[in-house]
Amino acid sequence: MQRTDEVVARALAAVAASKALRERHDQQRREIYSRIELASLRTPHIPKGIQLPLRLDS
């Protein structure tokens, strides 16, 4: 019975470690995507009336 209890305890520990790792990855993913979302909401300021040179000879 001791051996069975040890196996069950190790299995439960492995499941808990896997769950903690998955939750940590989910949190990191949420943080990254929230930063990407904030960056994509900002529209870049493009000044009007500026003409860029077009060099076709180079």
GICOR-V238064 format. One record per pair of residues at least 6 apart in sequence whose C-alpha atoms are under 6 Angstrom apart, sorted by the first residue. I is the first residue (numbers start at 1). J is the second residue. Records with the same first field share a line. If there is no record, write none. Layout:
# GICOR-V238064
I: J ; J
This chain:
# GICOR-V238064
none
